[in-house]
Amino acid sequence: MLRQIARRVAVLAASVALLVVFLVTESRAKDPVLPLSIFRLRTLSGANVAGLLLGGFFAALAGVEEHRAGLGSGILNTSQQLGAAIGIAIASSVAASHTEALLHTGYAVPASLTGGFQRAFWVLGAIGLLAVPAIFALVRRNELSEAVAKITVREPQPALATVS
């Protein structure tokens, strides 16, 4: 079990490192393969994040029996909404308190706001990192394997061919 977790963490770390190398290389290239300015398009970035989340939803529902898929989806959506609400509450509390503290020490309003938001993002990032071990502990590999094994795969059918 510990070996699997270590392997997953190593793959995740390698992926992040390779992404950083790619981004640095592309940002310095005269003619990049992928112009990084494309990520300034909020619609494209939002669609990519949505696609990432949908992939997680499909994986989360893989072990749910077909007649309970609605219940599983409802629980998943409820936990997502509660997580977002709690995250916003934490972020706004941290940002407001740190902004106020910086204002009282003499910082200008823009610098105080920036400092407050920066602190809030650091706190949320730390919470996200703390969630990673919980994910690895809660997702059981055998449940996913059993769910995949239950899926009925139909035999391939020959295509209908027309001869003229």
MARBA-3410 file (N, C-alpha, C, O; in Angstrom, 1 decimal):
164
0.8,-1.2,0.0,0.0,0.0,0.0,0.9,1.3,0.0,0.7,2.2,-0.8 ~ 1.9,1.3,0.9,2.7,2.4,1.0,3.6,2.6,-0.3,3.8,3.7,-0.7 ~ 3.9,1.5,-0.9,4.7,1.6,-2.2,3.8,2.2,-3.3,4.3,2.9,-4.1 ~ 2.5,1.8,-3.3,1.6,2.4,-4.3,1.5,3.9,-4.1,1.5,4.7,-5.1 ~ 1.3,4.3,-2.9,1.2,5.7,-2.6,2.4,6.5,-3.0,2.4,7.5,-3.6
3.6,5.9,-2.7,4.9,6.5,-3.0,5.0,6.6,-4.5,5.5,7.6,-5.1 ~ 4.6,5.6,-5.3,4.7,5.6,-6.7,3.7,6.7,-7.3,4.1,7.4,-8.2 ~ 2.5,6.8,-6.7,1.6,7.9,-7.2,2.2,9.3,-7.0,2.1,10.1,-7.8 ~ 2.7,9.5,-5.8,3.3,10.8,-5.4,4.4,11.1,-6.3,4.6,12.2,-6.8 ~ 5.3,10.1,-6.6,6.4,10.3,-7.5,6.0,10.6,-8.9,6.5,11.5,-9.6
4.9,10.0,-9.4,4.4,10.3,-10.8,3.8,11.7,-10.8,4.0,12.4,-11.7 ~ 3.1,12.1,-9.7,2.5,13.4,-9.7,3.7,14.4,-9.6,3.6,15.5,-10.3 ~ 4.7,14.2,-8.8,5.8,15.2,-8.7,6.5,15.3,-10.0,6.9,16.4,-10.5 ~ 6.8,14.1,-10.7,7.4,14.2,-12.0,6.6,14.9,-13.0,7.1,15.7,-13.8 ~ 5.3,14.7,-13.0,4.4,15.4,-13.9,4.5,17.0,-13.7,4.5,17.7,-14.6
4.4,17.4,-12.4,4.5,18.8,-12.1,5.9,19.4,-12.6,5.9,20.4,-13.1 ~ 6.9,18.6,-12.3,8.3,19.1,-12.7,8.4,19.2,-14.2,8.9,20.2,-14.7 ~ 7.9,18.2,-15.0,7.9,18.3,-16.4,7.0,19.4,-16.9,7.4,20.1,-17.9 ~ 5.9,19.7,-16.3,5.1,20.8,-16.7,5.8,22.1,-16.5,5.7,23.0,-17.3 ~ 6.5,22.3,-15.4,7.3,23.5,-15.1,8.4,23.7,-16.2,8.6,24.7,-16.7
9.1,22.6,-16.5,10.1,22.6,-17.5,9.5,23.0,-18.8,10.1,23.9,-19.5 ~ 8.4,22.5,-19.2,7.7,22.8,-20.4,7.4,24.3,-20.5,7.6,25.0,-21.5 ~ 6.8,24.8,-19.4,6.3,26.2,-19.4,7.5,27.1,-19.4,7.4,28.2,-20.1 ~ 8.6,26.8,-18.7,9.8,27.7,-18.8,10.4,27.7,-20.2,10.7,28.7,-20.7 ~ 10.5,26.5,-20.8,11.0,26.4,-22.1,10.2,27.1,-23.2,10.7,27.9,-24.0
8.9,27.0,-23.1,8.0,27.6,-24.0,7.9,29.1,-23.8,7.8,29.9,-24.8 ~ 8.1,29.6,-22.6,8.1,31.0,-22.3,9.3,31.7,-22.9,9.3,32.9,-23.2 ~ 10.4,31.0,-23.0,11.7,31.5,-23.5,11.9,31.3,-25.0,12.7,31.9,-25.6 ~ 11.1,30.5,-25.6,11.2,30.2,-27.1,10.8,31.3,-27.9,9.8,32.0,-27.6 ~ 11.5,31.6,-29.0,11.1,32.6,-30.0,9.8,32.2,-30.7,8.9,33.0,-31.0
9.7,30.9,-31.1,8.6,30.4,-31.8,8.1,29.2,-31.0,8.4,28.0,-31.4 ~ 7.3,29.4,-30.0,6.8,28.3,-29.1,5.9,27.3,-29.8,5.1,27.7,-30.7 ~ 5.9,26.1,-29.4,4.9,25.1,-29.9,3.5,25.5,-29.4,2.6,25.4,-30.2 ~ 3.4,25.9,-28.2,2.2,26.3,-27.6,2.3,27.8,-27.0,2.9,27.9,-26.0 ~ 1.7,28.7,-27.7,1.8,30.1,-27.2,1.1,30.2,-25.9,-0.1,30.0,-25.8
1.8,30.6,-24.8,1.2,30.6,-23.5,0.2,31.7,-23.3,-0.6,31.6,-22.4 ~ 0.2,32.6,-24.2,-0.9,33.7,-24.2,-2.3,33.2,-24.4,-3.3,33.8,-24.0 ~ -2.4,32.0,-24.9,-3.7,31.4,-25.2,-4.4,31.1,-23.9,-5.6,31.1,-23.8 ~ -3.7,30.9,-22.8,-4.3,30.6,-21.5,-4.9,31.9,-20.8,-5.5,31.8,-19.8 ~ -4.7,33.0,-21.5,-5.3,34.2,-21.0,-6.8,34.3,-21.3,-7.6,35.0,-20.8
-7.2,33.4,-22.3,-8.6,33.3,-22.7,-9.3,32.6,-21.6,-9.1,31.4,-21.4 ~ -10.2,33.3,-20.9,-10.8,32.7,-19.7,-11.8,31.5,-20.1,-11.9,30.6,-19.4 ~ -12.4,31.6,-21.3,-13.3,30.6,-21.7,-12.5,29.3,-21.9,-13.0,28.2,-21.5 ~ -11.4,29.3,-22.5,-10.6,28.1,-22.8,-10.0,27.6,-21.4,-10.1,26.4,-21.2 ~ -9.5,28.4,-20.6,-9.0,28.0,-19.3,-10.2,27.4,-18.4,-10.0,26.3,-17.8
-11.3,28.0,-18.4,-12.5,27.5,-17.7,-12.9,26.1,-18.2,-13.3,25.2,-17.5 ~ -12.9,26.0,-19.6,-13.3,24.7,-20.2,-12.3,23.6,-19.8,-12.7,22.5,-19.6 ~ -11.1,23.9,-19.7,-10.1,23.0,-19.3,-10.2,22.5,-17.9,-10.1,21.3,-17.6 ~ -10.5,23.5,-17.0,-10.7,23.1,-15.6,-12.0,22.3,-15.5,-12.0,21.3,-14.7 ~ -13.0,22.6,-16.2,-14.3,21.8,-16.2,-14.0,20.4,-16.7,-14.6,19.5,-16.1
-13.2,20.3,-17.7,-12.9,19.0,-18.2,-12.1,18.1,-17.2,-12.4,16.9,-17.1 ~ -11.2,18.8,-16.5,-10.5,18.1,-15.5,-11.4,17.6,-14.4,-11.3,16.5,-13.9 ~ -12.4,18.5,-14.0,-13.3,18.1,-12.9,-14.2,17.0,-13.4,-14.5,16.1,-12.6 ~ -14.7,17.0,-14.6,-15.5,16.0,-15.1,-14.8,14.6,-15.1,-15.4,13.6,-14.8 ~ -13.6,14.7,-15.5,-12.8,13.4,-15.4,-12.8,12.8,-14.0,-12.9,11.6,-13.8
-12.7,13.7,-13.0,-12.7,13.3,-11.6,-14.1,12.7,-11.3,-14.2,11.8,-10.5 ~ -15.1,13.4,-11.8,-16.5,12.9,-11.5,-16.7,11.5,-12.1,-17.3,10.6,-11.4 ~ -16.2,11.3,-13.3,-16.4,10.0,-13.9,-15.7,8.9,-13.1,-16.2,7.8,-12.9 ~ -14.5,9.2,-12.7,-13.7,8.3,-11.9,-14.4,8.0,-10.5,-14.4,6.9,-10.1 ~ -14.9,9.0,-9.9,-15.6,8.9,-8.6,-16.8,8.0,-8.8,-17.2,7.3,-7.8
-17.5,8.1,-9.9,-18.8,7.3,-10.0,-18.5,5.9,-10.6,-19.5,5.2,-10.9 ~ -17.3,5.6,-10.9,-17.0,4.3,-11.5,-17.4,3.1,-10.6,-17.8,2.1,-11.2 ~ -17.3,3.2,-9.3,-17.6,2.1,-8.5,-19.1,2.1,-8.0,-19.5,1.2,-7.2 ~ -19.9,3.0,-8.5,-21.3,3.1,-8.1,-22.2,2.2,-9.0,-22.0,2.2,-10.2 ~ -23.0,1.4,-8.3,-23.9,0.6,-9.1,-24.8,1.4,-9.9,-25.2,2.5,-9.6
-25.3,0.9,-11.1,-26.0,1.6,-12.0,-27.3,2.2,-11.4,-27.7,3.4,-11.7 ~ -28.0,1.4,-10.6,-29.3,1.9,-10.1,-29.1,2.9,-8.9,-30.0,3.5,-8.5 ~ -27.8,3.2,-8.5,-27.5,4.2,-7.5,-26.7,5.3,-8.0,-26.2,6.1,-7.3 ~ -26.6,5.4,-9.4,-25.8,6.5,-10.0,-26.3,7.9,-9.6,-25.5,8.8,-9.4 ~ -27.6,8.0,-9.6,-28.2,9.3,-9.3,-27.9,9.8,-7.8,-27.5,10.9,-7.6
-27.9,8.8,-6.9,-27.6,9.1,-5.5,-26.1,9.4,-5.4,-25.8,10.4,-4.7 ~ -25.3,8.6,-6.1,-23.8,8.9,-6.0,-23.5,10.3,-6.6,-22.7,11.0,-6.1 ~ -24.1,10.6,-7.7,-23.9,11.9,-8.3,-24.4,13.0,-7.4,-23.7,14.1,-7.3 ~ -25.5,12.9,-6.8,-26.0,13.9,-5.9,-25.1,14.1,-4.7,-24.9,15.2,-4.3 ~ -24.6,13.0,-4.1,-23.6,13.1,-3.0,-22.4,13.8,-3.5,-21.8,14.7,-2.7
-21.9,13.5,-4.6,-20.7,14.1,-5.2,-20.9,15.6,-5.4,-20.0,16.4,-5.0 ~ -22.0,16.0,-6.0,-22.3,17.4,-6.2,-22.5,18.2,-4.9,-22.0,19.3,-4.8 ~ -23.1,17.5,-3.9,-23.3,18.2,-2.6,-22.0,18.4,-2.0,-21.7,19.5,-1.4 ~ -21.1,17.4,-2.0,-19.8,17.6,-1.4,-19.0,18.7,-2.1,-18.2,19.4,-1.5 ~ -19.1,18.8,-3.4,-18.4,19.8,-4.1,-18.9,21.2,-3.8,-18.2,22.1,-3.5
-20.3,21.4,-3.6,-20.8,22.6,-3.3,-20.5,23.0,-1.8,-20.1,24.2,-1.6 ~ -20.5,22.1,-0.9,-20.1,22.4,0.5,-18.6,22.7,0.5,-18.3,23.7,1.3 ~ -17.8,22.0,-0.2,-16.4,22.3,-0.2,-16.1,23.7,-0.7,-15.3,24.5,-0.2 ~ -16.8,24.1,-1.8,-16.7,25.5,-2.3,-17.1,26.5,-1.3,-16.5,27.5,-1.2 ~ -18.3,26.3,-0.7,-18.8,27.2,0.3,-17.8,27.4,1.5,-17.6,28.5,1.9
-17.3,26.3,2.0,-16.4,26.3,3.1,-15.1,27.0,2.7,-14.5,27.8,3.4 ~ -14.6,26.7,1.4,-13.4,27.3,0.9,-13.5,28.8,0.8,-12.6,29.5,1.1 ~ -14.6,29.2,0.3,-14.8,30.7,0.1,-14.9,31.3,1.5,-14.3,32.4,1.7 ~ -15.5,30.7,2.5,-15.6,31.3,3.8,-14.2,31.4,4.4,-13.9,32.4,5.0 ~ -13.4,30.3,4.3,-12.0,30.4,4.8,-11.2,31.4,4.1,-10.5,32.2,4.8
-11.3,31.4,2.8,-10.5,32.4,2.0,-10.8,33.8,2.4,-10.0,34.7,2.5 ~ -12.1,34.1,2.4,-12.5,35.5,2.7,-12.2,35.9,4.1,-11.8,37.1,4.4 ~ -12.3,35.0,5.1,-11.9,35.3,6.5,-10.4,35.6,6.6,-10.0,36.6,7.2 ~ -9.6,34.7,6.0,-8.2,34.9,6.0,-7.8,36.2,5.3,-7.0,37.0,5.8 ~ -8.3,36.5,4.1,-8.0,37.7,3.4,-8.4,38.9,4.1,-7.6,39.9,4.2
-9.6,38.9,4.7,-10.1,40.1,5.4,-9.2,40.4,6.6,-8.8,41.5,6.9 ~ -8.9,39.4,7.4,-8.2,39.6,8.7,-6.7,40.0,8.4,-6.2,40.9,9.0 ~ -6.1,39.4,7.4,-4.7,39.8,7.0,-4.7,41.2,6.4,-3.7,42.0,6.6 ~ -5.7,41.5,5.6,-5.7,42.9,5.0,-5.9,43.9,6.1,-5.2,44.9,6.0 ~ -6.7,43.6,7.0,-6.9,44.6,8.1,-5.7,44.7,9.0,-5.3,45.8,9.4
-5.0,43.6,9.2,-3.7,43.7,10.0,-2.7,44.5,9.2,-2.0,45.3,9.9 ~ -2.6,44.4,7.9,-1.6,45.1,7.2,-2.0,46.6,7.1,-1.1,47.5,7.1 ~ -3.3,46.9,7.0,-3.7,48.3,7.0,-3.3,49.0,8.4,-2.9,50.1,8.4 ~ -3.5,48.2,9.5,-3.2,48.8,10.8,-1.7,49.0,11.0,-1.3,49.8,11.8 ~ -0.9,48.3,10.2,0.6,48.5,10.4,1.1,49.6,9.4,2.3,49.8,9.3
0.2,50.2,8.6,0.6,51.3,7.8,0.8,51.0,6.3,1.2,51.9,5.6 ~ 0.5,49.8,5.9,0.5,49.6,4.4,-0.6,50.3,3.7,-1.6,50.6,4.3 ~ -0.4,50.6,2.4,-1.4,51.2,1.6,-2.5,50.2,1.3,-2.3,49.0,1.4 ~ -3.6,50.7,0.9,-4.8,49.8,0.6,-4.5,48.7,-0.4,-4.7,47.6,-0.2 ~ -3.9,49.1,-1.6,-3.7,48.1,-2.6,-2.7,47.0,-2.2,-2.9,45.8,-2.4
-1.6,47.5,-1.4,-0.7,46.5,-0.9,-1.3,45.6,0.1,-1.0,44.4,0.2 ~ -2.2,46.1,1.0,-2.8,45.4,2.0,-3.8,44.3,1.4,-3.8,43.2,1.8 ~ -4.5,44.8,0.4,-5.4,43.8,-0.3,-4.7,42.7,-1.0,-5.0,41.5,-0.9 ~ -3.6,43.1,-1.6,-2.8,42.0,-2.3,-2.2,41.1,-1.3,-2.2,39.9,-1.5 ~ -1.7,41.6,-0.2,-1.2,40.7,0.9,-2.2,39.8,1.5,-2.0,38.6,1.7
-3.5,40.3,1.7,-4.6,39.5,2.2,-5.0,38.4,1.2,-5.2,37.3,1.7 ~ -5.1,38.7,0.0,-5.4,37.7,-1.0,-4.3,36.7,-1.2,-4.6,35.5,-1.3 ~ -3.1,37.1,-1.1,-2.0,36.2,-1.2,-2.0,35.2,-0.1,-1.8,34.0,-0.3 ~ -2.2,35.7,1.1,-2.3,34.8,2.3,-3.4,33.8,2.2,-3.3,32.7,2.5 ~ -4.6,34.3,1.7,-5.7,33.4,1.5,-5.4,32.3,0.5,-5.7,31.1,0.7
-4.7,32.6,-0.6,-4.4,31.6,-1.6,-3.4,30.6,-1.0,-3.5,29.4,-1.3 ~ -2.4,31.1,-0.2,-1.5,30.2,0.4,-2.2,29.2,1.4,-1.9,28.0,1.4 ~ -3.2,29.7,2.1,-3.9,28.8,3.0,-4.7,27.8,2.3,-4.7,26.6,2.6 ~ -5.4,28.2,1.2,-6.2,27.3,0.4,-5.3,26.3,-0.3,-5.6,25.1,-0.4 ~ -4.1,26.7,-0.7,-3.1,25.8,-1.3,-2.7,24.7,-0.3,-2.6,23.5,-0.6
-2.4,25.1,0.9,-2.0,24.2,2.0,-3.2,23.2,2.3,-2.9,22.0,2.5 ~ -4.4,23.7,2.3,-5.5,22.8,2.5,-5.6,21.8,1.4,-5.9,20.6,1.6 ~ -5.4,22.3,0.1,-5.4,21.3,-1.0,-4.4,20.3,-0.9,-4.6,19.1,-1.2 ~ -3.2,20.7,-0.5,-2.1,19.7,-0.3,-2.4,18.7,0.8,-2.0,17.5,0.7 ~ -3.1,19.2,1.9,-3.4,18.3,2.9,-4.5,17.3,2.5,-4.6,16.2,3.1
-5.2,17.6,1.4,-6.3,16.7,1.0,-5.7,15.5,0.1,-6.3,14.5,0.0 ~ -4.5,15.7,-0.4,-3.9,14.7,-1.3,-3.8,13.3,-0.5,-4.2,12.3,-1.1 ~ -3.2,13.3,0.7,-3.1,12.0,1.4,-4.5,11.4,1.7,-4.6,10.2,1.6 ~ -5.4,12.3,2.0,-6.8,11.8,2.2,-7.4,11.1,1.0,-8.0,10.1,1.1 ~ -7.1,11.7,-0.2,-7.6,11.1,-1.4,-7.0,9.7,-1.6,-7.7,8.7,-1.9
-5.7,9.6,-1.4,-5.0,8.3,-1.6,-5.5,7.3,-0.6,-5.5,6.1,-0.9 ~ -5.8,7.7,0.6,-6.2,6.8,1.7,-7.7,6.4,1.4,-8.0,5.2,1.8 ~ -8.5,7.2,0.9,-9.9,6.9,0.7,-10.3,6.1,-0.6,-11.2,5.3,-0.6 ~ -9.5,6.4,-1.6,-9.8,5.7,-2.9,-9.2,4.3,-2.8,-8.0,4.1,-2.7 ~ -10.0,3.3,-2.9,-9.5,1.9,-2.8,-9.4,1.3,-4.2,-10.4,1.3,-5.0
-8.3,0.9,-4.5,-8.0,0.4,-5.9,-8.9,-0.8,-6.2,-9.3,-0.9,-7.4 ~ -9.2,-1.7,-5.3,-10.0,-2.9,-5.6,-11.4,-2.5,-5.9,-12.0,-3.3,-6.7 ~ -11.9,-1.5,-5.3,-13.3,-1.1,-5.7,-13.4,-0.7,-7.1,-14.4,-1.0,-7.8 ~ -12.4,0.1,-7.6,-12.4,0.5,-9.0,-12.2,-0.7,-9.9,-12.9,-0.8,-11.0 ~ -11.4,-1.6,-9.5,-11.1,-2.8,-10.3,-12.4,-3.7,-10.4,-12.8,-4.2,-11.5
-13.1,-3.8,-9.3,-14.4,-4.6,-9.3,-15.4,-3.9,-10.2,-16.2,-4.6,-10.9 ~ -15.5,-2.6,-10.2,-16.4,-1.8,-10.9,-16.2,-2.0,-12.4,-17.1,-2.2,-13.2 ~ -14.9,-1.9,-12.8,-14.5,-2.1,-14.2,-14.8,-3.5,-14.6,-15.3,-3.7,-15.8 ~ -14.6,-4.5,-13.8,-14.9,-5.9,-14.1,-16.4,-6.2,-14.3,-16.7,-7.1,-15.1 ~ -17.2,-5.4,-13.7,-18.7,-5.6,-13.8,-19.2,-5.1,-15.1,-20.3,-5.4,-15.5
-18.5,-4.2,-15.8,-19.0,-3.6,-17.0,-19.0,-4.7,-18.1,-18.0,-5.4,-18.3 ~ -20.2,-4.8,-18.7,-20.3,-5.8,-19.8,-19.8,-5.2,-21.1,-20.2,-4.1,-21.5 ~ -18.9,-5.9,-21.7,-18.3,-5.5,-22.9,-18.9,-6.4,-24.0,-18.8,-7.6,-23.9 ~ -19.5,-5.8,-25.0,-20.1,-6.5,-26.1,-19.1,-7.0,-27.1,-18.0,-6.4,-27.2 ~ -19.4,-8.1,-27.7,-18.5,-8.6,-28.7,-18.5,-7.7,-29.9,-19.6,-7.1,-30.2
-17.4,-7.5,-30.6,-17.4,-6.6,-31.7,-18.3,-7.2,-32.8,-18.3,-8.4,-33.1 ~ -19.0,-6.3,-33.5,-19.9,-6.7,-34.6,-19.2,-6.2,-35.9,-18.6,-5.2,-36.0 ~ -19.4,-7.1,-36.9,-18.8,-6.6,-38.2,-19.6,-5.4,-38.8,-20.8,-5.3,-38.6 ~ -18.9,-4.6,-39.4,-19.6,-3.4,-40.0,-20.4,-3.8,-41.2,-20.0,-4.8,-41.9 ~ -21.5,-3.1,-41.4,-22.3,-3.4,-42.6,-21.6,-2.8,-43.8,-21.3,-1.6,-43.9
-21.3,-3.7,-44.8,-20.6,-3.2,-46.0,-21.6,-3.3,-47.1,-22.3,-4.2,-47.3 ~ -21.6,-2.3,-47.9,-22.4,-2.3,-49.2,-21.5,-2.4,-50.3,-20.5,-1.7,-50.4 ~ -21.8,-3.3,-51.2,-21.0,-3.4,-52.4,-21.8,-2.8,-53.6,-23.0,-3.2,-53.8 ~ -21.2,-1.9,-54.3,-21.9,-1.3,-55.4,-21.7,-2.0,-56.7,-22.2,-1.6,-57.7
END
